[in-house]
Amino acid sequence: MPSLDLTRGKIKIAPSVLASNFENLKDELLLVEKSGADWLHLDIMDGHFVPNISFGPQFVHTTRKCCPNIVLDVHLMISHPEMMIKEFIDAGADIITFHIEAISDFQETVKMIKSKDVLVGISLNPETPFSAINSILDQVDIVLLMSVNPGFGGQSFIPSSLEKIKQIHSYIEEENLNVLLEVDGGVNIYNAEEIRKSGADVLVAGTAIFGSNDYAKTISLLRG
């Protein structure tokens, strides 16, 4: 199992596999790992919770076979995620993140994930207030803030997300929680510094990395 560093304030970069070149997937993933990526972010979309379909457990399994030593950060943008969690864990996920908007039984879902020694993440969409999750943050390892409306790559960062990042970061600090703050959506080399300064620990970036000519340089610039 890959090493999972949960040190807050130590910036981690998680390239979004959805933006990679699928024709050369193995080479792309190995190159981005060699270029300094800490995690690989896999967006699982069902065409129901979000208006797009991406991939399932078999793709996660293939990614794990390609890259056995990197953390697989599996983001379930699906309805009723509790029905598919076991399949994604068996496929090789190191982190399972589900949306607060999609879950019916939070406690049972967290219990299921933790019983498999996998990290738990909770995600919220741009329009969902932080108050929807602040009382349960002490039960998770990661909070994933969507800074675009989920479902499609290549969108622009929503500027108001910065205040939300600061709000969540302040709460984590005040409560002294061992929770990483991850930001996903429109992250690039031009806004990464402000996102980091607002309190993010993990930056998810898709087109910013896979659309660049130099993965290592881009990852370095994102990390700061």
FENMOJO-V404730 format. One record per pair of residues at least 24 apart in sequence whose ideal C-beta (glycine too) atoms are under 7 Angstrom apart, sorted by the first residue. I is the first residue (numbers start at 1). J is the second residue. If there is no record, write none. Layout:
i->(I/I)
j->(J/J)
This chain:
i->(1/2/2/2/2/4/4/4/6/6/6/8/8/9/11/11/11/11/11/12/12/12/12/13/13/13/13/13/13/13/14/14/14/14/14/14/14/14/15/15/15/15/15/15/16/16/16/16/16/16/17/17/17/18/18/18/18/19/19/19/19/19/20/21/26/28/29/29/29/30/30/31/32/32/33/33/35/35/35/36/36/36/37/37/38/39/39/39/40/40/40/40/41/41/41/42/42/42/42/43/43/44/44/44/44/44/45/45/45/46/46/48/49/49/49/49/49/50/50/50/51/52/52/57/57/57/60/60/60/60/61/61/64/64/71/75/75/77/78/82/82/82/85/85/85/89/89/93/94/94/95/95/95/96/96/97/97/97/97/97/98/98/99/99/100/100/100/100/101/101/106/110/110/125/125/126/126/130/130/130/134/137/137/138/140/141/141/142/142/142/143/143/143/143/144/144/145/145/145/146/146/147/147/147/147/148/148/153/153/154/155/155/156/157/157/157/157/162/162/165/165/165/165/166/166/169/169/189/189/189/192/192/192/193/196)
j->(94/69/70/71/94/71/94/119/141/178/180/180/201/201/196/201/203/223/224/38/39/201/202/37/38/203/205/219/222/223/38/39/40/41/73/202/203/204/40/41/205/206/209/210/41/43/153/204/205/206/41/42/63/43/54/153/206/153/206/207/210/211/210/210/66/210/63/66/67/66/67/215/209/215/67/70/215/216/219/216/219/220/70/219/71/70/71/73/67/70/72/73/73/75/204/72/73/74/75/75/77/74/75/76/77/78/77/78/151/78/79/79/77/78/79/99/102/77/150/151/151/151/152/87/88/91/88/91/92/93/91/92/91/92/95/123/144/150/102/108/109/112/109/112/113/116/118/118/118/119/119/121/142/120/121/121/122/123/142/144/122/123/123/125/124/128/132/133/125/128/136/139/140/149/150/158/161/164/167/168/171/177/179/177/179/179/180/179/180/182/168/179/181/182/182/184/181/182/183/184/185/183/184/185/186/185/186/206/207/207/185/186/186/185/186/187/191/194/198/195/198/199/200/198/199/198/199/218/221/222/221/222/224/224/224)
